[in-house]
């Protein structure tokens, strides 16, 4: 990774007082372990100090606001989906209102806060400079904070207590709901109290040390009161949301309606009795591939599909559409639908960062961790999966399976926000053959080859942070990419196209080590051996200390079949016509290979729901079988193998 590519997203390591150290540390080739990665104390950085001194704002407060808004990213002057610019995410209100009006209509578009325009007026800097120059962006934000603080009659100065700025931080956040403003200000205070940290894939670190911070009740209580009033109003409107207290969630119902004469002419989900039957075992993370407003329109259509929650990019607002007890149609795999809750996030997988905002990551992580506690779902990547990890039900369906949220979703950050960091339970010792390793390349600065985001063959607008390691057929960067024969059934080779998941092992997923050669590690993947760069001092995968287990073919079994669902054996069905064929996929796992276990005993069942009425005899029933399966990390997607064909090594 070059310093120029790094500076587009994380300006702190390529500017100001730290530029020399950063350049020295990053000058070597990617994966080099010869230089000591720098550690940058963000509140001591020249940009924050100069801006703070100029306008009388504590530099640590500026650093904490930047961390809460963007995690100290600049994005090279490119705006977020809510038209926020720079490390302080100053929102261009005029452009934001124009974009939103184009999506929902001029009359329906709510007022948008113009923090960029206000910051330009407060600082005297041009809007263009604030959009494109990180230092100007920080100076303008400091000027805006100071002006608001003075007008409120509160103290200003570099040495003022950061907690005295709570109400000002909320009011100048660029967020429009009281819940989002409260959340942002609370995160800023938590960052000051607990410290902030971003580790780049090459080992460099940005840190904000912790300190004592207190917030006067007169600053926080009015915002809390406004938030609670809004939530009570939602409750009075008949909302029946399932979410942790204090989270901003609206009820926007997915219709359960019959729209035709036939028994099956209904939508857009099925009534069920979860978690009693079927059991809820997974949460599927999606992106909408459309705007938040369009997603709400789609889920309101009884002839369309459904999911439980949609999250808005600009502020993390959540809409719930169906209760957890019912089965929504979201994963493209009925078995996964039966056992999962679907969470859609406003955004486009090929664009990533402009849509995958910090407010959305925060509210999504709070909701998901709460759901995991409610339904006893383990917080790991075997049970919290992307839509791109859902397997096809039969071989012909594999090429049509979805690939969202895609390579630009930050799984490692997401799990840190849930208090379940993916590094937990791992060691950075050198892997040995037979070890289970967890893919952990880091997201920030992990630049992998991805093309075709906008037009065929391009490099997706320049280097992009990604969530995976690239897999090759030999321990060489010039070797061919590992291919997915289910995705490319006509013999095409794997590519670096953004939607081609063939050669990607994603953050948090686990595999068994097949070989080690120098800085390269091989794993068993889709029935073949796959190599990736895994330097000893800066590993991209870590050894799992206590894995759930590994599977391999039983003696006498030449090749293990792989399935996309765990349906019951034929004898389990009382009505012969209800039988769902158990069809193996194209993948086969040769004897001698081993795969990491995600779930030892997934439920073997089929929830039959074919009619609109709950009163229909022999319908809305969960048919449970006796056959046993094991969920494994097959490749980019999960898969299932039959216990009768494998030995489980604990």
VOSEDREN-896102 format. One record per atom (N, C-alpha, C): residue in one letter; x, y, z. Coordinates in steps of 0.1 Angstrom, whole numbers, plus 5000, padded with zeros to 4 digits. Each point is the difference from the previous one (the first is absolute). Example, Ala and Ser with C-alpha at 12.3 -4.5 7.8 and 13.67 -1.06 7.14 Angstrom:
A513249435078;A499150125000;A500950125000;S499650114993;S500950115000;S499250115008;
This chain:
X500849885000;X499250125000;X500950125000;X499750104992;X500850124999;X499450115009;X500950105004;X499550105009;X498950094992;X500150014987;X499050084993;X498749945001;X499949864999;X498749945001;X499550005014;X500949995010;X499550015014;X499550145003;X500750104995;X499650145004;X498650044995;X499549934990;X498750044995;X498949975010;X500349905009;X498949965009;X500450035014;X501349995004;X500550035013;X501150105000;X499550124999;X500950124998;X501150015011;X499749955012;X500950035011;X501449944999;X500149894992;X501349944999;X500850054989;X499550094992;X500750054989;X500150165000;X499750065011;X500050145001;X500550055013;X500350135001;X500450065013;X501349945006;X500150005013;X501349965006;X500449864998;X499049914997;X500349864999;X500449954986;X500050094990;X500249964987;X501349924998;X501150055005;X501349934998;X500049865005;X499549985013;X499949875005;X499149914992;X498950054996;X499149924992;X500649964987;X500650094993;X500649974987;X501149895002;X500850015010;X501149905003;X499449865002;X498950005008;X499449875004;X499349944988;X499450084991;X499249944990;X500749994986;X501250035000;X500750014987;X500349864994;X500049905009;X500349864995;X498849944993;X500249884994;X499049944992;X498949955010;X498849984994;X498849955008;X500449875007;X499749995013;X500349895008;X501450005006;X500850104997;X501350005005;X500050025016;X500949925006;X500050015015;X501450055005;X500750084991;X501350055003;X500050135008;X498950084999;X500050135006;X499050005012;X500250085010;X499150015011;X498950094997;X498749955000;X498950094997;X499950115010;X499650124995;X499950115009;X498750005009;X500150065011;X498850035008;X499850155001;X498850044996;X499750155000;X499050035011;X500450095009;X499150045010;X499250124994;X498749974998;X499250094991;X499850145007;X499850005013;X499750135006;X501350095000;X501249944997;X501250084999;X500350044986;X499149964991;X500350034986;X499950144997;X500950054991;X500050154997;X498650054995;X499349924992;X498850054995;X499050035011;X499849915009;X499150035011;X500550115010;X501350005002;X500550105009;X499850144994;X500450024987;X499950134994;X498550054999;X499149914996;X498650035000;X499450035014;X500449935010;X499650025013;X500550135006;X501250034998;X500650135005;X499450124993;X499849994987;X499450114992;X498650035005;X499249915004;X498650025003;X499649975014;X501049965008;X499749985015;X499249875002;X500349904993;X499349875002;X501149895004;X499749925011;X501049905004;X500349914988;X501349984997;X500449914989;X499549865002;X500049955012;X499549865002;X498549994997;X499250115002;X498650004997;X499949994984;X500750084993;X500050004986;X500349864995;X501049935006;X500449874995;X498949905003;X499450015012;X498949915003;X498850024991;X499650124997;X498950034990;X500449934987;X501250024995;X500449944987;X499949855001;X500449945011;X500049865002;X498549954999;X499150075007;X498649965000;X499450014987;X500450104992;X499450034987;X500549914989;X501449985000;X500649944988;X501149905004;X500349995013;X501249925004;X501350064993;X500150135000;X501250074995;X500249984985;X499049984992;X500149974986;X499650134992;X500750024989;X499850124992;X499349964987;X500249884995;X499449954988;X500350084987;X501250075001;X500550074988;X499150114995;X499250065008;X499150114996;X498649944994;X499949875000;X498749944995;X499050015011;X498750044997;X499050015011;X499449865004;X499450005012;X499349885004;X498650014993;X499249895001;X498750004994;X499150115005;X500350055013;X499250115005;X500750134998;X500950004990;X500750124995;X500850075012;X500749925008;X500950055010;X501449994995;X500850105003;X501450014994;X501050005011;X501249944997;X501250015008;X500049925013;X501150015007;X500149935013;X498950045011;X499550124998;X499050055010;X498549974995;X499949954988;X498749974994;X499150125000;X500450114994;X499250124999;X499049984988;X498750025003;X499049974991;X499650124991;X500149984987;X499650104991;X498550004998;X499350095008;X498649995001;X499250024987;X500650094991;X499350034988;X500149874991;X501149944999;X500249884991;X499249885006;X500049995014;X499349895006;X498550024998;X499450125001;X498650024998;X499649974986;X500950044990;X499849984986;X499949854997;X501049925006;X500149864998;X498749935006;X499750045012;X498849945007;X498750034993;X499950124995;X498850044993;X499849924987;X501249974994;X499949924987;X499649865003;X500249955012;X499749865004;X498549995005;X499650105008;X498749985006;X499050114996;X500450104992;X499150114996;X500250125009;X499950114994;X500450135006;X499150025013;X498749974999;X499150035011;X500349905012;X500449884997;X500349905010;X501350015007;X501050074993;X501350015005;X500150085013;X500549955011;X500150085012;X501150105000;X500050095009;X501150105001;X501349935003;X501150054994;X501349955002;X500950105006;X500849965010;X500950105006;X501250024991;X500350134998;X501150044991;X501350035009;X500649905006;X501250025008;X501250054992;X500149964987;X501150054992;X499850154997;X498850044997;X499850144997;X500250095013;X499549945011;X500150085013;X501550005004;X500849904997;X501450005004;X500750094991;X499650014987;X500750104991;X499750145005;X498850035004;X499750135005;X500850035013;X500149905008;X500750035013;X501550014999;X500649934990;X501450004998;X500650104990;X499150044990;X500550084989;X500749924989;X500049865002;X500649924990;X499049974989;X500549974988;X499049974989;X499549865001;X498749984995;X499549875001;X500849894992;X500650054989;X500949904992;X501149965008;X500750095008;X501149965008;X499649905011;X498850035006;X499549915011;X499749864995;X499650004987;X499749874994;X501249914997;X501150074996;X501149934994;X501350005009;X500150095009;X501350015008;X499749965015;X500649895004;X499749955014;X500350115011;X501050074998;X500350105010;X499050115001;X499650054988;X498950104999;X498749945006;X499749874998;X498849945005;X500050005015;X501249975006;X500150005015;X499950155005;X500650094994;X500050145004;X498650055000;X499349974989;X498650054998;X499149945011;X500249875003;X499149945010;X500350065014;X501350035003;X500450065012;X499350145001;X500050084990;X499350135000;X498549995002;X499449904994;X498649975002;X499749975015;X500849915005;X499849965014;X500150125010;X501150084997;X500250115009;X498950114999;X499650024988;X498950104998;X498749965007;X499749874999;X498849955007;X500150005015;X501249975004;X500350005015;X499850145006;X500650104993;X499950135005;X498650055000;X499249974989;X498650055000;X499249945010;X500449885005;X499249935011;X500550055014;X501050095000;X500550055012;X500849915008;X500649904993;X500949905007;X501550044997;X500949955009;X501450034999;X500749954988;X500950084995;X500849974988;X501550015004;X500849914994;X501450005002;X500649864999;X501350004996;X500749874998;X500049915013;X500050075011;X500149925012;X498649985008;X499050044993;X498749985006;X499749855001;X499249965009;X499649865002;X499249954988;X500549894993;X499349954988;X498549975003;X499749965013;X498649975003;X499150124999;X500650125001;X499250125000;X499450034986;X500549924990;X499650034986;X498949904995;X499449925009;X499149894997;X498950054991;X499250105005;X498950054992;X500450064987;X501150064999;X500550064988;X500449894990;X500649905004;X500349894991;X498849944994;X498949985009;X498849944995;X499350104989;X500050135003;X499350094992;X500750024986;X501349985000;X500850034988;X500449874992;X499349895004;X500449864995;X499649984985;X499050084995;X499549984987;X498949905000;X499649945011;X499049905001;X498750075004;X498949954995;X498750075001;X499149955011;X500249885005;X499149955011;X500750015013;X499250025010;X500650015014;X500749885004;X499549884996;X500649885004;X501449984994;X500150044987;X501350004993;X501050105006;X499550125003;X500950105006;X500549955014;X499149955008;X500349945013;X501149894999;X499849914990;X500949894998;X501450054997;X500050104990;X501350054996;X500850075012;X499350085007;X500650075012;X500549905010;X499249905003;X500349895009;X501349934995;X500149974987;X501149934995;X501350095001;X499950134998;X501150095002;X500549995014;X499150015010;X500449995014;X500649865003;X499449904995;X500649865002;X501349994994;X500350064989;X501350004993;X501050075009;X499650115005;X500950085009;X500349925013;X499049935005;X500249935013;X500849874998;X499749934989;X500649864998;X501250004990;X500150114993;X501150014990;X499449954986;X500750044990;X499749964986;X501249934994;X499749914991;X501249934994;X499549954986;X500950024990;X499849944987;X501449944996;X499949874998;X501349934995;X499949974985;X501050054993;X500049974986;X500549864997;X499849954988;X500349874997;X501549985000;X500850104998;X501549995000;X500650015015;X499150025010;X500550005013;X500150145006;X499950114992;X500050145005;X498750025008;X500150095010;X498950025009;X499750155002;X498850035000;X499550135004;X499349995014;X500450085010;X499549985013;X499650135006;X499050005008;X499550115009;X500049955014;X500950055009;X500049945013;X498850045008;X499649915010;X498950035008;X500250115010;X499050065005;X500150105010;X498750015008;X500050075011;X498850025008;X499150104994;X498849974998;X499050104994;X498749985008;X499450125003;X498750005006;X499150104993;X498749964999;X499150094993;X498950045009;X499850135001;X498950065009;X498749954995;X499149975010;X498649954996;X499350114992;X500250125003;X499350114993;X500350004985;X501149944996;X500349994986;X499449884993;X500049885007;X499549884994;X498549985002;X499550045012;X498649965003;X499050064990;X500150124995;X499050054990;X499949914987;X501249964996;X500149914988;X499449875003;X500249945011;X499449875004;X498550025001;X499550115005;X498650025002;X499350004986;X500750084990;X499450014987;X500049864993;X501049925002;X500149874994;X498949915006;X499850005013;X499049925006;X498650044996;X499750134998;X498750044995;X499849954986;X501050014992;X499849944986;X499749855000;X500749935009;X499849865001;X498649965005;X499550085010;X498749985005;X498950034990;X500350104991;X499150034989;X499949884991;X501149944997;X500049884991;X499249895006;X500149985013;X499349905007;X498550025000;X499650135001;X498650044999;X499449974987;X500850004989;X499649984987;X499849854997;X500249925011;X499849854998;X501249924996;X501250065002;X501249934997;X500149885009;X500549894994;X500249885008;X501549954997;X500950095001;X501349974996;X500749915010;X501049934995;X500849915008;X501450054999;X500550075010;X501350075000;X500350045014;X501350025003;X500450055013;X499550135003;X499850035013;X499450135004;X501050114996;X499550114995;X500850114997;X500550014986;X499849894992;X500350004986;X498950064992;X500350084990;X499050074992;X499549904989;X498849945003;X499449904991;X498550044997;X499750004987;X498650024996;X499449874995;X498749995001;X499349894995;X499450034986;X500549924990;X499550024986;X499749864995;X498849965001;X499649864999;X500149954986;X500549875000;X500049924987;X498649935000;X499350024989;X498649955001;X499949854998;X499249945008;X499649864999;X498650004994;X500049984987;X498750024992;X499849894990;X498849974997;X499749914989;X499550094988;X500749984989;X499750094989;X499549934987;X499749875002;X499449924989;X499149905004;X499549924991;X499049895004;X500749885005;X501249974996;X500649885004;X500550005015;X500149885005;X500449995015;X501450065002;X500849994989;X501450055002;X500250144995;X498950074996;X500150144995;X500050105011;X501150005008;X500050095011;X501550055002;X500150105008;X501450055003;X500050085012;X501150065004;X501349974994;X500949935009;X499449935010;X500849915009;X499049895005;X500549925009;X499249895006;X499950015015;X498849985004;X499849995015;X500749885005;X500650015012;X500649885006;X500050025015;X500749925007;X499949995015;X501450005006;X500950074993;X501450015004;X500150085014;X501049975008;X501049904998;X499749865004;X498749975004;X499649875004;X500149904987;X499550054989;X500149924988;X499850094988;X500950014991;X501449955001;X500850085009;X501249955004;X500950075008;X500750114993;X500350115006;X500850114994;X501549985003;X500849984990;X501449975003;X501050104993;X499550074990;X500950094992;X499450144999;X500950104997;X499650134996;X500750034987;X499350044990;X500550034986;X500150154998;X501250044997;X500350144997;X499950034985;X499150094996;X499950034986;X500350154998;X500150044987;X499850144996;X498850004991;X499450124999;X498750024992;X500250004985;X501150054995;X500250034986;X499050104995;X499550085009;X499150114996;X500050105012;X499350114998;X499950095011;X499149955012;X500150065011;X499249965012;X498550014996;X499750114994;X498550034997;X499549894990;X500849964990;X499649904991;X499949875007;X500949975009;X499949875008;X498750005007;X499650115006;X498750005008;X498849984991;X500150054988;X499049984990;X499949854996;X501149944998;X500149864995;X499449915011;X500550025012;X499549915011;X498650025003;X499450114995;X498550025002;X499249934990;X500649944990;X499349944989;X499849855003;X498749955001;X499849865004;X500449904989;X500350054988;X500549914989;X501550005000;X500650075009;X501550005000;X500549915011;X501350025004;X500549925011;X500150085012;X500649955011;X500050075013;X501249975008;X500250085010;X501149985010;X499550075013;X500849985011;X499550055012;X500350155002;X501250044996;X500450145003;X500750064988;X499950144999;X500750084991;X500750115007;X501250034997;X500850115007;X500450104990;X499850135004;X500350114991;X501450055002;X500750034989;X501450034999;X500350135008;X499250114998;X500450135005;X500150015015;X499149935007;X500050015015;X499849875007;X499949894993;X499849875006;X498649975005;X499050094996;X498649975003;X499649864996;X499249935008;X499649874997;X498549994998;X499649934990;X498649974998;X499849845002;X499049965008;X499749865001;X498849974992;X500049884993;X498949974991;X499249885004;X500749905007;X499349885004;X500649955013;X499249935008;X500449955012;X501049884999;X500949995009;X501049895000;X499349864999;X498849995005;X499449875001;X499649954986;X499850094990;X499649964987;X501249994990;X499849924989;X501149984991;X499950094988;X501050084999;X500150104988;X500749934988;X499750054989;X500649954987;X501150094996;X501249975004;X501150104998;X501349944995;X500349875003;X501349944998;X500249924987;X498949974993;X500149924988;X500249865003;X499849955012;X500249875005;X499049975011;X499049924997;X498949985010;X500549955013;X501049915000;X500549955013;X500650125008;X500850094994;X500550115007;X499050105004;X499050024992;X498850095004;X499449945012;X499749875001;X499449945011;X500750035013;X501350015000;X500850015012;X500750135002;X499650114993;X500750125001;X499150125001;X500750115004;X499450145000;X500850084989;X499350074992;X500650074989;X500150155003;X501250064999;X500350145002;X500550074988;X499250084994;X500550074987;X500650145004;X501150044994;X500650125002;X500150094987;X499550125001;X500050084988;X501450014994;X500149974988;X501350014993;X500149914988;X501150014994;X500449924988;X501349935002;X500049874998;X501249925003;X501250054992;X499850054988;X501150044991;X500650135004;X499350085009;X500450135004;X500550005015;X499449925008;X500549985014;X500050135008;X501250055003;X500250115010;X499150124999;X499750054989;X499150125000;X498749975007;X499549875000;X498749965006;X500249945013;X501049925002;X500249935013;X500650105010;X499150085006;X500450115009;X500249955014;X500750095008;X500249975014;X498749995008;X499150104998;X498749995007;X499349874997;X500049954987;X499449884997;X500749885006;X501349995000;X500749905006;X499649995015;X499950125006;X499850005015;X498649955003;X499050054994;X498649955003;X499849864996;X500649964989;X499949864996;X500649915010;X501250035005;X500749925009;X499249995013;X499450115005;X499250005012;X498849904998;X499350024989;X498949914997;X500449854999;X501149984993;X500349864998;X500549935013;X500850075008;X500449945012;X498849985010;X499050084999;X498849985008;X499349884995;X499849994987;X499349884994;X500849875003;X501350015001;X500849885003;X499749955014;X499850105009;X499749965014;X498649955001;X499050064993;X498749965001;X499849854995;X500749974990;X499849874993;X501249905002;X500950045008;X501249915004;X500749964987;X500350104992;X500849994987;X501450035003;X501049914998;X501450045002;X500550114992;X500750095006;X500650124992;X501349954994;X499949934989;X501149964992;X499650004985;X501049984992;X499750014985;X499449874995;X499849905008;X499349884996;X498550025001;X499650105009;X498550025002;X499650144996;X500950105000;X499750134995;X500750004986;X499249994990;X500649984986;X499550114991;X500750024990;X499650094989;X499149924990;X499250074993;X499249944989;X500949924991;X501250054998;X501049944991;X500549875005;X499649965013;X500549875005;X498849905000;X498950044996;X498849914999;X500249904988;X500049875002;X500249914989;X498849984991;X500349964988;X498949964991;X499349885005;X498849984997;X499249885005;X500349884991;X500350024987;X500449904990;X501150064991;X500749924993;X501150054992;X499550104990;X498949994993;X499650104990;X499750145006;X499750005013;X499750135006;X501250085005;X501249935000;X501250075006;X500450134992;X500050004987;X500550124993;X499050125003;X498849985003;X499050115003;X500050045014;X500849945009;X499950055014;X500750135001;X499650085011;X500450145001;X501450005006;X500650134999;X501450015005;X500150135009;X498950055005;X500050115009;X500249955014;X500550085010;X500450144998;X501350034993;X500749894996;X501150024991;X501450025007;X501050034992;X501450005005;X500350135008;X499150105001;X500350125006;X499250025014;X499549895005;X499350005013;X501149975010;X500150085011;X501149985009;X499549915012;X500249874998;X499549905009;X500850025014;X501350034999;X500850005012;X499550125009;X499850114994;X499550125008;X498649975005;X499249944992;X498649965004;X499949925012;X500949905001;X500049915012;X500650075012;X501050094998;X500550085011;X498950085006;X499250064992;X498950085005;X499049925008;X499949874997;X499149915007;X500749955013;X501250045003;X500749955011;X500449854999;X500249964987;X500449864997;X501150004990;X501150065003;X501150014990;X500449874994;X500250004987;X500349874993;X501449955004;X500850085006;X501349955004;X499949925013;X498950015007;X499949935013;X500149854997;X500849935009;X500149864999;X501049964989;X500950094996;X501049964989;X501450035005;X500949944994;X501550035003;X500750034987;X501050095001;X500850034988;X501249914998;X500049885006;X501149914998;X500049954985;X501149964995;X500149954987;X499149884998;X499150004990;X499149884999;X500749884995;X499549885004;X500549874996;X498949934993;X500449904992;X499049924993;X499049935010;X498750024997;X499049945009;X499450115009;X500750115002;X499450115008;X498850064993;X499050055008;X499050084995;X500450145001;X499950084989;X500450145000;X498750084997;X500050125006;X498950104997;X500650114991;X499350034989;X500550104991;X499850145007;X501150075002;X499950135007;X501150104993;X499750044988;X501050084993;X500050155005;X499050045008;X499850145003;X499350064988;X499350115002;X499250064989;X500750124995;X500450095009;X500650124996;X501449984994;X500150034987;X501349984993;X500249864994;X499049925002;X500049864993;X499550024986;X500950034991;X499750034986;X500249874992;X498949944996;X500049884992;X499550034986;X500349924990;X499650034986;X498549994998;X499350114997;X498650004998;X499750094988;X499449954989;X499750084988;X498550004997;X499750094990;X498649994995;X498950065008;X500450095010;X498950065008;X499150094992;X500650084991;X499250094992;X499949964986;X501249974994;X500049964986;X501049884998;X499749924991;X500849884998;X501550035000;X500849935008;X501450005000;X500750115008;X499250095006;X500650115008;X500449955013;X500850075008;X500549965013;X499150065011;X498750024997;X499150045010;X500350145006;X500550094991;X500350145005;X501250015008;X501049914999;X501250005008;X500049905011;X501150005008;X500149915011;X498950015010;X499449895004;X498950005009;X500349905012;X499650045012;X500149915011;X499049884998;X500549885003;X499249884997;X500049905012;X499149915000;X499949915012;X500449864998;X500949974990;X500349864996;X501549994997;X500549874999;X501349974994;X499749934987;X500950034991;X499949944986;X500649865000;X499449904995;X500449864999;X500549964987;X501249945000;X500649964987;X500349855000;X500249944989;X500249854999;X501449965003;X500950095002;X501449975004;X500550125008;X501149985008;X500550115008;X500850104993;X499350084991;X500750104992;X498950104996;X500450135000;X499150104997;X499650004985;X500849934992;X499649994986;X499249874996;X499849925010;X499249884998;X498550034997;X499349914994;X498650024997;X499250015012;X498950064999;X499050015011;X499349875002;X499749965012;X499249885003;X498650024993;X499549904994;X498750014993;X498949935008;X498850064999;X498849945006;X499249934988;X500149875000;X499449934989;X498450005000;X499550045012;X498550025001;X499650134994;X500850105002;X499750134995;X500350014985;X501149934996;X500450014985;X499849864995;X498749964997;X499749874995;X500349974986;X500450104992;X500349984986;X501550004998;X500749995010;X501549994999;X500750134999;X499350115003;X500750135000;X501050015012;X501150074999;X500950025011;X499550105010;X500549995012;X499750115010;X500550134996;X499450115004;X500550134997;X500050095013;X500550124998;X500050105011;X498850095000;X499049974991;X498850084999;X499350005014;X499550125003;X499550025014;X498949905004;X499349944991;X498949915004;X500649855000;X501249984996;X500549874999;X500749965013;X499349915008;X500549975013;X500949875000;X500349954988;X500749884999;X501349985009;X500850105000;X501449995006;X500150095012;X498950015008;X500150095011;X499649925013;X501050015010;X499749955014;X499850135008;X498850015006;X499550135006;X500350005015;X500250125005;X500350025014;X499149935009;X500649925010;X499249935010;X499749864996;X500149964988;X499849864996;X501249915003;X499749885002;X501149915005;X500249884991;X501349964999;X500449894991;X501149925006;X500249884995;X501149915005;X501250024992;X501250015006;X501250024993;X500449874993;X500350014987;X500549894992;X501549994998;X500650125000;X501550014998;X500450145004;X501350015002;X500650135003;X501450014993;X500250114992;X501350024994;X500450155001;X500950035009;X500450135002;X498950095005;X499850114992;X498950105003;X498649954995;X500049884994;X498749964994;X499449885008;X498750015002;X499349895007;X498949944990;X499949875000;X499049944992;X498949945009;X498750014995;X498949955007;X499249914990;X499249915006;X499049924992;X498850094997;X499650014987;X499050104996;X499349954988;X498749975001;X499249964988;X500549874994;X500749915008;X500549884995;X501450004994;X500650125001;X501450014994;X500950075011;X501250024997;X500950075009;X500250144995;X499950095009;X500050154997;X501150075008;X500850084994;X501150075006;X499750155002;X500550065011;X499950145002;X501250055008;X500350134998;X501150065007;X499750015015;X500949955008;X499750015015;X501450015007;X500650134999;X501350025006;X500049975015;X501149955006;X500149975014;X499850125009;X500650114997;X499950125009;X498750084998;X499449994988;X498850074998;X499049904994;X499549915007;X499249894995;X498650054995;X499549944989;X498750024995;X499049905005;X500549905007;X499249895006;X500749965013;X499149985010;X500549965013;X499549865004;X500849935008;X499749875004;X498950005011;X498949934998;X498949995009;X500449905011;X500050055013;X500549925011;X499149895003;X498750025000;X499149895003;X498949994990;X500349954988;X499049994990;X498849915003;X498950024994;X498849925002;X500449854996;X500749994989;X500449874995;X500450004986;X500449894995;X500449984986;X499349874995;X499750004987;X499449884994;X500949944989;X500049874998;X500749944989;X499249874997;X500249954988;X499349894995;X500349885009;X499049925003;X500149885007;X500949904992;X500749915007;X500749894992;X499049934991;X500549994987;X499149934990;X499250094992;X499950135005;X499250104992;X501050084991;X499949984987;X501050064991;X499850154999;X498750044999;X499750144998;X498750035008;X500050115008;X498950045008;X499150094992;X498749985000;X499150084993;X499750135008;X499650114993;X499750125007;X498650044996;X499350065010;X498650044998;X499850145004;X498950064995;X499750145002;X498950025011;X499549885005;X498950015010;X500049865007;X499450005012;X499949885008;X498649965001;X499549944989;X498649955000;X499949865005;X498849965005;X499949875006;X500049894990;X500349885005;X499949884991;X498549974997;X499849934989;X498749984995;X499049945010;X500549915009;X499149935010;X499450105010;X500650125001;X499550105010;X498750064996;X499649994987;X498850074995;X498849915001;X498950055007;X498849925001;X499349994987;X500150114992;X499350004987;X501149994989;X500049904992;X501049974990;X500350124991;X498950074996;X500150114991;X500850125006;X500150015013;X500750115006;X501649984999;X500449884996;X501549985001;X500850104992;X501050055006;X501050094993;X501349924998;X500349994987;X501249934997;X501250065006;X500949915004;X501350055006;X501149984989;X500350124993;X500850004988;X501450055004;X501049924997;X501450045002;X500450114990;X500950095004;X500550104991;X501149954992;X500650084991;X501149954991;X501349985007;X500150055012;X501349995007;X500149865007;X501349955000;X500349885007;X501350025007;X500149945012;X501150025009;X500849875000;X501249994994;X500749874999;X500549965014;X500249875001;X500549945013;X501450075002;X500250035013;X501350065004;X499950155002;X499050064994;X499850145003;X499250025013;X500250125006;X499250035012;X499450144999;X498950025007;X499250134999;X499650035014;X500050135003;X499750065013;X498549985002;X499649965012;X498649995004;X499450135005;X498950044995;X499350125004;X498949975010;X499349894998;X498949955008;X500049855000;X500149945011;X500149855001;X498749934996;X498950055005;X498749934999;X498950104995;X500150054988;X498950094995;X498749914999;X498950075002;X498749935001;X499749954986;X499649875000;X499649944987;X498550014999;X499550094992;X498550025000;X499650074987;X498750004998;X499450074989;X498750065005;X499950145000;X498850065004;X499050014988;X499049935001;X499050004988;X499050115002;X500050104991;X499150115000;X499650034986;X498949954996;X499650014986;X498750084997;X499350035011;X498750064999;X499950125009;X499150094997;X499850135007;X499449975014;X499149915001;X499349985013;X500849915009;X500050045013;X500649925010;X499149885003;X498850004996;X499049905003;X500149884990;X500850014990;X500149904990;X500649875006;X499349894999;X500649875007;X501349974993;X500949955008;X501449954996;X500850114993;X499850135005;X500850114995;X500550085011;X501050084998;X500750085011;X500449905011;X500749904995;X500649905010;X501549984997;X500749975010;X501449984999;X500349855000;X500549954989;X500249864999;X501549975003;X500249935011;X501449985005;X500549864997;X501249994995;X500649874996;X501049955010;X500549884998;X501049945008;X501450014994;X500250024987;X501350014994;X500850115007;X501349995001;X500850105007;X500950064989;X500250135002;X500950084991;X501050085009;X501050054993;X501050095006;X500150124991;X499950135005;X500250124992;X501550025000;X500650024988;X501450034998;X500250134993;X501250055001;X500550114992;X500649944987;X499250004990;X500349924987;X501050084991;X499650134998;X500850094992;X499650145004;X499650084990;X499550135004;X498649985007;X499349904996;X498749975006;X500149885010;X499049995009;X499949895009;X499449884992;X500149885006;X499549884994;X499649905011;X499449894996;X499649905010;X500549864995;X500549925009;X500449864997;X499349915009;X499849884996;X499249905008;X501049935010;X499549995012;X500849945011;X500449864996;X499149934993;X500349864996;X501249994991;X500550114994;X501149994990;X501350065006;X499950065012;X501250075005;X500349965015;X501350015003;X500450005014;X500250145005;X499550025012;X500250145006;X501149995010;X501150084998;X501150015009;X499850125009;X499949985013;X499850115009;X501350055005;
